Amino acid sequence: MSSQKLTKATDSTSFELGDRDLLKGCEGKDVEQLQKLLIVVKKDIIITGYFGNQTEGIVIKFQELNELRPNGVVDKKTLDAIKRKAYGLSGN
């Protein structure tokens, strides 16, 4: 594992996607990166950098469709599934 997982950040905008679990109320660059991935998976999302109702709803729907726990939290398991789906679309 990389030591970058232990990055000390006082500003939520300095987190990279995968540094922390994302859930409703989070904001920052990592949320924006997540939203960009979700555009590939599901087109109708607005990139705001804020994890609000819109992002939570799309994450829950994604989790339901992919047999993940539908709790709206983007943990490592959910993020890995989103990445696989987003990057796998171009190979079909």
C-alpha positions in Angstrom: 0.0 0.0 0.0 1.1 3.5 -0.7 1.9 5.9 2.1 -0.2 8.5 0.2 -3.3 6.9 1.9 -2.1 8.6 5.1 -2.0 12.1 3.6 -2.6 14.8 6.2 -5.1 17.3 4.8 -6.7 20.1 6.6 -8.7 21.1 3.5 -11.2 18.7 2.0 -10.4 20.0 -1.5 -6.9 18.4 -1.2 -8.2 14.8 -1.1 -7.8 12.6 -4.2 -10.4 10.0 -5.2 -9.9 7.0 -3.0 -8.2 8.8 -0.1 -11.4 8.6 2.0 -14.9 7.1 1.9 -17.4 9.6 0.3 -20.9 10.2 1.6 -23.5 12.9 1.6 -22.1 16.2 2.8 -18.5 15.6 1.5 -17.1 18.1 -0.9 -13.9 18.6 -2.7 -11.7 17.5 -5.7 -12.3 13.8 -4.9 -16.1 14.3 -5.1 -15.7 16.1 -8.4 -13.5 13.1 -9.7 -16.2 10.7 -8.6 -18.9 12.7 -10.4 -16.8 12.7 -13.6 -16.7 8.9 -13.4 -20.4 8.7 -12.7 -21.0 10.7 -15.9 -19.5 7.8 -17.8 -21.7 5.3 -16.0 -24.9 7.5 -15.9 -25.0 10.6 -18.0 -27.5 12.8 -16.1 -25.3 14.2 -13.3 -24.0 17.7 -12.7 -20.4 18.1 -11.6 -20.5 20.3 -8.5 -17.8 18.9 -6.2 -20.4 18.5 -3.5 -21.9 15.1 -2.5 -25.5 16.0 -2.1 -28.9 14.4 -2.9 -28.2 14.1 -6.6 -24.9 12.2 -6.1 -26.2 10.1 -3.3 -29.2 9.0 -5.3 -27.1 8.0 -8.3 -24.6 6.1 -6.0 -27.5 4.2 -4.3 -29.0 3.2 -7.7 -25.6 2.1 -8.9 -25.1 0.0 -5.7 -28.5 -1.6 -6.2 -27.8 -2.5 -9.8 -24.4 -3.9 -9.0 -25.3 -6.0 -6.0 -23.6 -3.7 -3.5 -25.0 -2.6 -0.2 -27.2 0.4 -1.2 -26.2 2.9 1.5 -25.0 5.8 -0.6 -21.5 5.6 0.8 -18.6 5.3 -1.8 -16.2 3.1 0.0 -13.4 1.1 -1.7 -15.7 -1.6 -2.8 -18.2 0.8 -4.4 -15.4 2.9 -5.9 -13.7 -0.1 -7.5 -17.1 -1.2 -9.0 -17.7 2.3 -10.4 -14.2 2.4 -11.9 -14.6 -1.0 -13.5 -17.9 0.0 -15.0 -16.7 3.4 -16.2 -13.5 2.1 -17.7 -15.1 -1.1 -19.1 -17.6 0.7 -21.2 -15.2 1.7 -23.9 -14.0 -1.9 -24.3 -17.5 -3.3 -25.2 
